[in-house]
Amino acid sequence: MKPTIKQVEKDGELVWQIEAVGLTKFHAQKWQAEWLYNYLTSLYNCDETNPQHLSHGPSEHELDDPSSRSN
């Protein structure tokens, strides 16, 4: 789900609501809401343009192949 941002009333105050992939966050300050929205949008766009899973560790092949490990 693409991130969304909108101003809503919560507990009698206008706040910013950011939603993405089931996550809902509220911020009173616009700059905080915009920062989070831009961050989540960049992650969403990265996933859209590169459907490969993000990985920060060894690939499954590297785990299965002992010769690919460094000593």
PyMOL commands that set and color helices and strands:
alter all, ss='L'
color gray80, all
select helices_A, chain A and resi 30-49+60-64+66-68
alter helices_A, ss='H'
color red, helices_A
select strands_A, chain A and resi 4-10+13-20+23-27
alter strands_A, ss='S'
color yellow, strands_A
deselect
rebuild
show_as cartoon
